[in-house]
Amino acid sequence: MVDYSYNSEAHILILASVPAPPAATVSSVRWLAGGRHRGRSGEIMAIALRSLAVGLSR
């Protein structure tokens, strides 16, 4: 897996441009948002990206 952790905007663009099943999208969002090691800001990013992913999958 390629590490894009230096650019969170790229994550949003990648998620927005690549259709994916909801479960895979959510796990990707969790990984892209940095999981536990980023703490609170990572959780907020994950929630925002998950909302975006859910919106795109409908």
PQR file of N, CA, C, O and H, with PARSE charges and radii, in Angstrom:
ATOM      1  N   MET A   1       0.848  -1.195   0.000 -0.4000 1.5000
ATOM      2  CA  MET A   1       0.000   0.000   0.000 -0.0000 2.0000
ATOM      3  C   MET A   1       0.885   1.246   0.000  0.5500 1.7000
ATOM      4  O   MET A   1       1.863   1.317   0.744 -0.5500 1.4000
ATOM      5  N   VAL A   2       0.548   2.205  -0.815 -0.4000 1.5000
ATOM      6  CA  VAL A   2       1.329   3.441  -0.892 -0.0000 2.0000
ATOM      7  C   VAL A   2       0.956   4.344   0.273  0.5500 1.7000
ATOM      8  O   VAL A   2      -0.216   4.433   0.640 -0.5500 1.4000
ATOM      9  H   VAL A   2      -0.246   2.148  -1.420  0.4000 1.0000
ATOM     10  N   ASP A   3       1.940   5.012   0.854 -0.4000 1.5000
ATOM     11  CA  ASP A   3       1.683   5.892   1.996 -0.0000 2.0000
ATOM     12  C   ASP A   3       1.533   7.325   1.524  0.5500 1.7000
ATOM     13  O   ASP A   3       2.496   7.950   1.080 -0.5500 1.4000
ATOM     14  H   ASP A   3       2.891   4.940   0.555  0.4000 1.0000
ATOM     15  N   TYR A   4       0.301   7.845   1.627 -0.4000 1.5000
ATOM     16  CA  TYR A   4       0.022   9.235   1.262 -0.0000 2.0000
ATOM     17  C   TYR A   4      -0.184  10.102   2.493  0.5500 1.7000
ATOM     18  O   TYR A   4      -0.812  11.157   2.410 -0.5500 1.4000
ATOM     19  H   TYR A   4      -0.481   7.337   1.988  0.4000 1.0000
ATOM     20  N   SER A   5       0.341   9.664   3.640 -0.4000 1.5000
ATOM     21  CA  SER A   5       0.012  10.336   4.895 -0.0000 2.0000
ATOM     22  C   SER A   5       0.475  11.789   4.943  0.5500 1.7000
ATOM     23  O   SER A   5       0.008  12.552   5.789 -0.5500 1.4000
ATOM     24  H   SER A   5       0.850   8.806   3.707  0.4000 1.0000
ATOM     25  N   TYR A   6       1.378  12.187   4.056 -0.4000 1.5000
ATOM     26  CA  TYR A   6       1.840  13.575   4.058 -0.0000 2.0000
ATOM     27  C   TYR A   6       0.813  14.533   3.464  0.5500 1.7000
ATOM     28  O   TYR A   6       0.959  15.746   3.622 -0.5500 1.4000
ATOM     29  H   TYR A   6       1.757  11.568   3.368  0.4000 1.0000
ATOM     30  N   ASN A   7      -0.210  14.037   2.794 -0.4000 1.5000
ATOM     31  CA  ASN A   7      -1.146  14.927   2.104 -0.0000 2.0000
ATOM     32  C   ASN A   7      -2.577  14.441   2.283  0.5500 1.7000
ATOM     33  O   ASN A   7      -3.049  13.580   1.541 -0.5500 1.4000
ATOM     34  H   ASN A   7      -0.327  13.052   2.666  0.4000 1.0000
ATOM     35  N   SER A   8      -3.268  15.008   3.287 -0.4000 1.5000
ATOM     36  CA  SER A   8      -4.634  14.566   3.550 -0.0000 2.0000
ATOM     37  C   SER A   8      -5.598  15.007   2.443  0.5500 1.7000
ATOM     38  O   SER A   8      -6.624  14.360   2.232 -0.5500 1.4000
ATOM     39  H   SER A   8      -2.884  15.707   3.889  0.4000 1.0000
ATOM     40  N   GLU A   9      -5.283  16.099   1.734 -0.4000 1.5000
ATOM     41  CA  GLU A   9      -6.156  16.510   0.632 -0.0000 2.0000
ATOM     42  C   GLU A   9      -6.170  15.458  -0.469  0.5500 1.7000
ATOM     43  O   GLU A   9      -7.195  15.235  -1.113 -0.5500 1.4000
ATOM     44  H   GLU A   9      -4.450  16.624   1.905  0.4000 1.0000
ATOM     45  N   ALA A  10      -5.035  14.819  -0.680 -0.4000 1.5000
ATOM     46  CA  ALA A  10      -4.972  13.758  -1.692 -0.0000 2.0000
ATOM     47  C   ALA A  10      -5.902  12.609  -1.316  0.5500 1.7000
ATOM     48  O   ALA A  10      -6.510  11.990  -2.190 -0.5500 1.4000
ATOM     49  H   ALA A  10      -4.202  15.001  -0.157  0.4000 1.0000
ATOM     50  N   HIS A  11      -6.018  12.317  -0.005 -0.4000 1.5000
ATOM     51  CA  HIS A  11      -6.909  11.244   0.433 -0.0000 2.0000
ATOM     52  C   HIS A  11      -8.341  11.554   0.026  0.5500 1.7000
ATOM     53  O   HIS A  11      -9.052  10.683  -0.476 -0.5500 1.4000
ATOM     54  H   HIS A  11      -5.525  12.820   0.705  0.4000 1.0000
ATOM     55  N   ILE A  12      -8.765  12.796   0.243 -0.4000 1.5000
ATOM     56  CA  ILE A  12     -10.134  13.176  -0.091 -0.0000 2.0000
ATOM     57  C   ILE A  12     -10.347  13.043  -1.601  0.5500 1.7000
ATOM     58  O   ILE A  12     -11.378  12.537  -2.043 -0.5500 1.4000
ATOM     59  H   ILE A  12      -8.188  13.504   0.651  0.4000 1.0000
ATOM     60  N   LEU A  13      -9.381  13.494  -2.379 -0.4000 1.5000
ATOM     61  CA  LEU A  13      -9.506  13.403  -3.833 -0.0000 2.0000
ATOM     62  C   LEU A  13      -9.539  11.946  -4.294  0.5500 1.7000
ATOM     63  O   LEU A  13     -10.307  11.586  -5.187 -0.5500 1.4000
ATOM     64  H   LEU A  13      -8.544  13.906  -2.020  0.4000 1.0000
ATOM     65  N   ILE A  14      -8.698  11.111  -3.678 -0.4000 1.5000
ATOM     66  CA  ILE A  14      -8.676   9.691  -4.047 -0.0000 2.0000
ATOM     67  C   ILE A  14     -10.018   9.047  -3.710  0.5500 1.7000
ATOM     68  O   ILE A  14     -10.592   8.332  -4.531 -0.5500 1.4000
ATOM     69  H   ILE A  14      -8.074  11.404  -2.954  0.4000 1.0000
ATOM     70  N   LEU A  15     -10.518   9.304  -2.498 -0.4000 1.5000
ATOM     71  CA  LEU A  15     -11.793   8.707  -2.104 -0.0000 2.0000
ATOM     72  C   LEU A  15     -12.934   9.219  -2.965  0.5500 1.7000
ATOM     73  O   LEU A  15     -13.856   8.473  -3.294 -0.5500 1.4000
ATOM     74  H   LEU A  15     -10.052   9.886  -1.831  0.4000 1.0000
ATOM     75  N   ALA A  16     -12.869  10.498  -3.330 -0.4000 1.5000
ATOM     76  CA  ALA A  16     -13.943  11.081  -4.116 -0.0000 2.0000
ATOM     77  C   ALA A  16     -13.946  10.558  -5.556  0.5500 1.7000
ATOM     78  O   ALA A  16     -14.992  10.529  -6.204 -0.5500 1.4000
ATOM     79  H   ALA A  16     -12.120  11.104  -3.063  0.4000 1.0000
ATOM     80  N   SER A  17     -12.777  10.147  -6.053 -0.4000 1.5000
ATOM     81  CA  SER A  17     -12.692   9.741  -7.449 -0.0000 2.0000
ATOM     82  C   SER A  17     -12.742   8.227  -7.656  0.5500 1.7000
ATOM     83  O   SER A  17     -12.896   7.766  -8.787 -0.5500 1.4000
ATOM     84  H   SER A  17     -11.927  10.171  -5.527  0.4000 1.0000
ATOM     85  N   VAL A  18     -12.614   7.450  -6.579 -0.4000 1.5000
ATOM     86  CA  VAL A  18     -12.588   5.994  -6.720 -0.0000 2.0000
ATOM     87  C   VAL A  18     -13.816   5.381  -6.055  0.5500 1.7000
ATOM     88  O   VAL A  18     -13.914   5.391  -4.828 -0.5500 1.4000
ATOM     89  H   VAL A  18     -12.489   7.824  -5.660  0.4000 1.0000
ATOM     90  N   PRO A  19     -14.757   4.846  -6.839 -0.5600 1.5000
ATOM     91  CA  PRO A  19     -15.906   4.195  -6.232  0.2800 2.0000
ATOM     92  C   PRO A  19     -15.473   2.908  -5.527  0.5500 1.7000
ATOM     93  O   PRO A  19     -14.636   2.163  -6.036 -0.5500 1.4000
ATOM     94  N   ALA A  20     -16.049   2.657  -4.355 -0.4000 1.5000
ATOM     95  CA  ALA A  20     -15.670   1.466  -3.598 -0.0000 2.0000
ATOM     96  C   ALA A  20     -16.850   1.012  -2.754  0.5500 1.7000
ATOM     97  O   ALA A  20     -17.706   1.825  -2.405 -0.5500 1.4000
ATOM     98  H   ALA A  20     -16.729   3.262  -3.941  0.4000 1.0000
ATOM     99  N   PRO A  21     -16.911  -0.277  -2.418 -0.5600 1.5000
ATOM    100  CA  PRO A  21     -17.965  -0.754  -1.530  0.2800 2.0000
ATOM    101  C   PRO A  21     -17.862  -0.069  -0.169  0.5500 1.7000
ATOM    102  O   PRO A  21     -16.752   0.223   0.277 -0.5500 1.4000
ATOM    103  N   PRO A  22     -18.975   0.196   0.501 -0.5600 1.5000
ATOM    104  CA  PRO A  22     -18.955   0.928   1.768  0.2800 2.0000
ATOM    105  C   PRO A  22     -17.976   0.373   2.807  0.5500 1.7000
ATOM    106  O   PRO A  22     -17.254   1.143   3.439 -0.5500 1.4000
ATOM    107  N   ALA A  23     -17.940  -0.947   2.991 -0.4000 1.5000
ATOM    108  CA  ALA A  23     -17.055  -1.519   4.018 -0.0000 2.0000
ATOM    109  C   ALA A  23     -15.592  -1.245   3.694  0.5500 1.7000
ATOM    110  O   ALA A  23     -14.817  -0.873   4.574 -0.5500 1.4000
ATOM    111  H   ALA A  23     -18.527  -1.573   2.478  0.4000 1.0000
ATOM    112  N   ALA A  24     -15.217  -1.426   2.439 -0.4000 1.5000
ATOM    113  CA  ALA A  24     -13.832  -1.171   2.036 -0.0000 2.0000
ATOM    114  C   ALA A  24     -13.514   0.316   2.173  0.5500 1.7000
ATOM    115  O   ALA A  24     -12.414   0.691   2.578 -0.5500 1.4000
ATOM    116  H   ALA A  24     -15.847  -1.728   1.723  0.4000 1.0000
ATOM    117  N   THR A  25     -14.489   1.155   1.830 -0.4000 1.5000
ATOM    118  CA  THR A  25     -14.283   2.589   1.924 -0.0000 2.0000
ATOM    119  C   THR A  25     -14.062   3.002   3.368  0.5500 1.7000
ATOM    120  O   THR A  25     -13.165   3.792   3.662 -0.5500 1.4000
ATOM    121  H   THR A  25     -15.383   0.850   1.501  0.4000 1.0000
ATOM    122  N   VAL A  26     -14.880   2.468   4.272 -0.4000 1.5000
ATOM    123  CA  VAL A  26     -14.745   2.828   5.680 -0.0000 2.0000
ATOM    124  C   VAL A  26     -13.393   2.403   6.232  0.5500 1.7000
ATOM    125  O   VAL A  26     -12.757   3.164   6.960 -0.5500 1.4000
ATOM    126  H   VAL A  26     -15.608   1.827   4.033  0.4000 1.0000
ATOM    127  N   SER A  27     -12.941   1.181   5.890 -0.4000 1.5000
ATOM    128  CA  SER A  27     -11.637   0.747   6.392 -0.0000 2.0000
ATOM    129  C   SER A  27     -10.518   1.585   5.779  0.5500 1.7000
ATOM    130  O   SER A  27      -9.529   1.879   6.451 -0.5500 1.4000
ATOM    131  H   SER A  27     -13.458   0.563   5.298  0.4000 1.0000
ATOM    132  N   SER A  28     -10.662   1.974   4.505 -0.4000 1.5000
ATOM    133  CA  SER A  28      -9.679   2.856   3.876 -0.0000 2.0000
ATOM    134  C   SER A  28      -9.666   4.209   4.553  0.5500 1.7000
ATOM    135  O   SER A  28      -8.604   4.785   4.793 -0.5500 1.4000
ATOM    136  H   SER A  28     -11.465   1.735   3.959  0.4000 1.0000
ATOM    137  N   VAL A  29     -10.861   4.719   4.864 -0.4000 1.5000
ATOM    138  CA  VAL A  29     -10.972   6.007   5.536 -0.0000 2.0000
ATOM    139  C   VAL A  29     -10.260   5.947   6.882  0.5500 1.7000
ATOM    140  O   VAL A  29      -9.527   6.871   7.235 -0.5500 1.4000
ATOM    141  H   VAL A  29     -11.723   4.252   4.669  0.4000 1.0000
ATOM    142  N   ARG A  30     -10.467   4.873   7.633 -0.4000 1.5000
ATOM    143  CA  ARG A  30      -9.808   4.744   8.935 -0.0000 2.0000
ATOM    144  C   ARG A  30      -8.299   4.737   8.779  0.5500 1.7000
ATOM    145  O   ARG A  30      -7.587   5.376   9.554 -0.5500 1.4000
ATOM    146  H   ARG A  30     -11.063   4.123   7.346  0.4000 1.0000
ATOM    147  N   TRP A  31      -7.805   4.010   7.770 -0.4000 1.5000
ATOM    148  CA  TRP A  31      -6.364   3.957   7.533 -0.0000 2.0000
ATOM    149  C   TRP A  31      -5.848   5.327   7.096  0.5500 1.7000
ATOM    150  O   TRP A  31      -4.827   5.807   7.589 -0.5500 1.4000
ATOM    151  H   TRP A  31      -8.383   3.491   7.140  0.4000 1.0000
ATOM    152  N   LEU A  32      -6.570   5.945   6.165 -0.4000 1.5000
ATOM    153  CA  LEU A  32      -6.124   7.232   5.624 -0.0000 2.0000
ATOM    154  C   LEU A  32      -6.156   8.329   6.676  0.5500 1.7000
ATOM    155  O   LEU A  32      -5.323   9.235   6.662 -0.5500 1.4000
ATOM    156  H   LEU A  32      -7.400   5.555   5.765  0.4000 1.0000
ATOM    157  N   ALA A  33      -7.115   8.247   7.587 -0.4000 1.5000
ATOM    158  CA  ALA A  33      -7.220   9.270   8.628 -0.0000 2.0000
ATOM    159  C   ALA A  33      -6.166   9.083   9.710  0.5500 1.7000
ATOM    160  O   ALA A  33      -6.055   9.909  10.617 -0.5500 1.4000
ATOM    161  H   ALA A  33      -7.792   7.511   7.599  0.4000 1.0000
ATOM    162  N   GLY A  34      -5.409   8.032   9.625 -0.4000 1.5000
ATOM    163  CA  GLY A  34      -4.274   7.867  10.523 -0.0000 2.0000
ATOM    164  C   GLY A  34      -4.552   7.013  11.744  0.5500 1.7000
ATOM    165  O   GLY A  34      -3.672   6.823  12.584 -0.5500 1.4000
ATOM    166  H   GLY A  34      -5.499   7.361   8.889  0.4000 1.0000
ATOM    167  N   GLY A  35      -5.769   6.495  11.853 -0.4000 1.5000
ATOM    168  CA  GLY A  35      -6.093   5.606  12.961 -0.0000 2.0000
ATOM    169  C   GLY A  35      -5.825   6.228  14.321  0.5500 1.7000
ATOM    170  O   GLY A  35      -6.058   7.418  14.534 -0.5500 1.4000
ATOM    171  H   GLY A  35      -6.484   6.649  11.172  0.4000 1.0000
ATOM    172  N   ARG A  36      -5.330   5.405  15.238 -0.4000 1.5000
ATOM    173  CA  ARG A  36      -5.177   5.841  16.619 -0.0000 2.0000
ATOM    174  C   ARG A  36      -4.028   6.801  16.837  0.5500 1.7000
ATOM    175  O   ARG A  36      -4.118   7.666  17.708 -0.5500 1.4000
ATOM    176  H   ARG A  36      -5.141   4.438  15.066  0.4000 1.0000
ATOM    177  N   HIS A  37      -2.943   6.681  16.071 -0.4000 1.5000
ATOM    178  CA  HIS A  37      -1.739   7.440  16.402 -0.0000 2.0000
ATOM    179  C   HIS A  37      -1.904   8.946  16.224  0.5500 1.7000
ATOM    180  O   HIS A  37      -1.099   9.718  16.746 -0.5500 1.4000
ATOM    181  H   HIS A  37      -2.870   5.978  15.363  0.4000 1.0000
ATOM    182  N   ARG A  38      -2.928   9.374  15.497 -0.4000 1.5000
ATOM    183  CA  ARG A  38      -3.153  10.811  15.370 -0.0000 2.0000
ATOM    184  C   ARG A  38      -4.131  11.348  16.420  0.5500 1.7000
ATOM    185  O   ARG A  38      -4.329  12.557  16.533 -0.5500 1.4000
ATOM    186  H   ARG A  38      -3.581   8.748  15.073  0.4000 1.0000
ATOM    187  N   GLY A  39      -4.732  10.447  17.175 -0.4000 1.5000
ATOM    188  CA  GLY A  39      -5.615  10.891  18.258 -0.0000 2.0000
ATOM    189  C   GLY A  39      -6.881  11.557  17.754  0.5500 1.7000
ATOM    190  O   GLY A  39      -7.473  11.135  16.761 -0.5500 1.4000
ATOM    191  H   GLY A  39      -4.571   9.465  17.083  0.4000 1.0000
ATOM    192  N   ARG A  40      -7.279  12.596  18.450 -0.4000 1.5000
ATOM    193  CA  ARG A  40      -8.571  13.236  18.226 -0.0000 2.0000
ATOM    194  C   ARG A  40      -8.726  13.780  16.809  0.5500 1.7000
ATOM    195  O   ARG A  40      -9.774  13.589  16.192 -0.5500 1.4000
ATOM    196  H   ARG A  40      -6.798  12.938  19.257  0.4000 1.0000
ATOM    197  N   SER A  41      -7.713  14.447  16.287 -0.4000 1.5000
ATOM    198  CA  SER A  41      -7.844  15.016  14.939 -0.0000 2.0000
ATOM    199  C   SER A  41      -8.027  13.911  13.900  0.5500 1.7000
ATOM    200  O   SER A  41      -8.737  14.092  12.910 -0.5500 1.4000
ATOM    201  H   SER A  41      -6.861  14.602  16.788  0.4000 1.0000
ATOM    202  N   GLY A  42      -7.380  12.761  14.133 -0.4000 1.5000
ATOM    203  CA  GLY A  42      -7.570  11.622  13.231 -0.0000 2.0000
ATOM    204  C   GLY A  42      -8.993  11.107  13.270  0.5500 1.7000
ATOM    205  O   GLY A  42      -9.555  10.737  12.239 -0.5500 1.4000
ATOM    206  H   GLY A  42      -6.804  12.614  14.937  0.4000 1.0000
ATOM    207  N   GLU A  43      -9.581  11.083  14.470 -0.4000 1.5000
ATOM    208  CA  GLU A  43     -10.982  10.638  14.592 -0.0000 2.0000
ATOM    209  C   GLU A  43     -11.911  11.588  13.848  0.5500 1.7000
ATOM    210  O   GLU A  43     -12.813  11.152  13.132 -0.5500 1.4000
ATOM    211  H   GLU A  43      -9.124  11.384  15.307  0.4000 1.0000
ATOM    212  N   ILE A  44     -11.686  12.890  14.022 -0.4000 1.5000
ATOM    213  CA  ILE A  44     -12.538  13.880  13.354 -0.0000 2.0000
ATOM    214  C   ILE A  44     -12.417  13.738  11.835  0.5500 1.7000
ATOM    215  O   ILE A  44     -13.419  13.779  11.121 -0.5500 1.4000
ATOM    216  H   ILE A  44     -10.953  13.243  14.604  0.4000 1.0000
ATOM    217  N   MET A  45     -11.188  13.572  11.348 -0.4000 1.5000
ATOM    218  CA  MET A  45     -10.971  13.382   9.915 -0.0000 2.0000
ATOM    219  C   MET A  45     -11.670  12.116   9.441  0.5500 1.7000
ATOM    220  O   MET A  45     -12.295  12.107   8.381 -0.5500 1.4000
ATOM    221  H   MET A  45     -10.374  13.539  11.928  0.4000 1.0000
ATOM    222  N   ALA A  46     -11.563  11.040  10.231 -0.4000 1.5000
ATOM    223  CA  ALA A  46     -12.187   9.775   9.848 -0.0000 2.0000
ATOM    224  C   ALA A  46     -13.700   9.929   9.745  0.5500 1.7000
ATOM    225  O   ALA A  46     -14.321   9.415   8.815 -0.5500 1.4000
ATOM    226  H   ALA A  46     -11.055  11.047  11.093  0.4000 1.0000
ATOM    227  N   ILE A  47     -14.289  10.640  10.707 -0.4000 1.5000
ATOM    228  CA  ILE A  47     -15.742  10.854  10.686 -0.0000 2.0000
ATOM    229  C   ILE A  47     -16.137  11.655   9.455  0.5500 1.7000
ATOM    230  O   ILE A  47     -17.111  11.323   8.780 -0.5500 1.4000
ATOM    231  H   ILE A  47     -13.784  11.057  11.462  0.4000 1.0000
ATOM    232  N   ALA A  48     -15.388  12.702   9.162 -0.4000 1.5000
ATOM    233  CA  ALA A  48     -15.695  13.540   7.996 -0.0000 2.0000
ATOM    234  C   ALA A  48     -15.562  12.744   6.701  0.5500 1.7000
ATOM    235  O   ALA A  48     -16.429  12.824   5.830 -0.5500 1.4000
ATOM    236  H   ALA A  48     -14.597  12.973   9.710  0.4000 1.0000
ATOM    237  N   LEU A  49     -14.485  11.981   6.571 -0.4000 1.5000
ATOM    238  CA  LEU A  49     -14.285  11.204   5.349 -0.0000 2.0000
ATOM    239  C   LEU A  49     -15.288  10.067   5.238  0.5500 1.7000
ATOM    240  O   LEU A  49     -15.724   9.725   4.138 -0.5500 1.4000
ATOM    241  H   LEU A  49     -13.780  11.916   7.278  0.4000 1.0000
ATOM    242  N   ARG A  50     -15.660   9.474   6.382 -0.4000 1.5000
ATOM    243  CA  ARG A  50     -16.656   8.400   6.367 -0.0000 2.0000
ATOM    244  C   ARG A  50     -17.996   8.960   5.882  0.5500 1.7000
ATOM    245  O   ARG A  50     -18.693   8.326   5.090 -0.5500 1.4000
ATOM    246  H   ARG A  50     -15.306   9.751   7.275  0.4000 1.0000
ATOM    247  N   SER A  51     -18.345  10.148   6.364 -0.4000 1.5000
ATOM    248  CA  SER A  51     -19.592  10.781   5.917 -0.0000 2.0000
ATOM    249  C   SER A  51     -19.549  11.010   4.414  0.5500 1.7000
ATOM    250  O   SER A  51     -20.530  10.759   3.715 -0.5500 1.4000
ATOM    251  H   SER A  51     -17.779  10.664   7.008  0.4000 1.0000
ATOM    252  N   LEU A  52     -18.414  11.486   3.918 -0.4000 1.5000
ATOM    253  CA  LEU A  52     -18.240  11.699   2.485 -0.0000 2.0000
ATOM    254  C   LEU A  52     -18.393  10.380   1.725  0.5500 1.7000
ATOM    255  O   LEU A  52     -19.079  10.316   0.705 -0.5500 1.4000
ATOM    256  H   LEU A  52     -17.617  11.690   4.486  0.4000 1.0000
ATOM    257  N   ALA A  53     -17.744   9.326   2.235 -0.4000 1.5000
ATOM    258  CA  ALA A  53     -17.787   8.022   1.570 -0.0000 2.0000
ATOM    259  C   ALA A  53     -19.210   7.468   1.540  0.5500 1.7000
ATOM    260  O   ALA A  53     -19.644   6.923   0.525 -0.5500 1.4000
ATOM    261  H   ALA A  53     -17.187   9.377   3.064  0.4000 1.0000
ATOM    262  N   VAL A  54     -19.929   7.605   2.637 -0.4000 1.5000
ATOM    263  CA  VAL A  54     -21.314   7.126   2.694 -0.0000 2.0000
ATOM    264  C   VAL A  54     -22.168   7.902   1.691  0.5500 1.7000
ATOM    265  O   VAL A  54     -23.007   7.321   1.002 -0.5500 1.4000
ATOM    266  H   VAL A  54     -19.577   8.048   3.461  0.4000 1.0000
ATOM    267  N   GLY A  55     -21.952   9.205   1.615 -0.4000 1.5000
ATOM    268  CA  GLY A  55     -22.694  10.023   0.659 -0.0000 2.0000
ATOM    269  C   GLY A  55     -22.415   9.595  -0.777  0.5500 1.7000
ATOM    270  O   GLY A  55     -23.326   9.553  -1.603 -0.5500 1.4000
ATOM    271  H   GLY A  55     -21.270   9.676   2.176  0.4000 1.0000
ATOM    272  N   LEU A  56     -21.158   9.276  -1.074 -0.4000 1.5000
ATOM    273  CA  LEU A  56     -20.786   8.881  -2.435 -0.0000 2.0000
ATOM    274  C   LEU A  56     -21.317   7.504  -2.805  0.5500 1.7000
ATOM    275  O   LEU A  56     -21.582   7.226  -3.975 -0.5500 1.4000
ATOM    276  H   LEU A  56     -20.417   9.310  -0.403  0.4000 1.0000
ATOM    277  N   SER A  57     -21.472   6.637  -1.794 -0.4000 1.5000
ATOM    278  CA  SER A  57     -21.882   5.268  -2.092 -0.0000 2.0000
ATOM    279  C   SER A  57     -23.386   5.132  -2.318  0.5500 1.7000
ATOM    280  O   SER A  57     -23.856   4.075  -2.739 -0.5500 1.4000
ATOM    281  H   SER A  57     -21.257   6.863  -0.844  0.4000 1.0000
ATOM    282  N   ARG A  58     -24.144   6.199  -2.041 -0.4000 1.5000
ATOM    283  CA  ARG A  58     -25.604   6.117  -2.229 -0.0000 2.0000
ATOM    284  C   ARG A  58     -25.997   6.444  -3.647  0.5500 1.7000
ATOM    285  O   ARG A  58     -27.182   6.423  -3.980 -0.5500 1.4000
ATOM    286  H   ARG A  58     -23.762   7.058  -1.699  0.4000 1.0000
TER
END
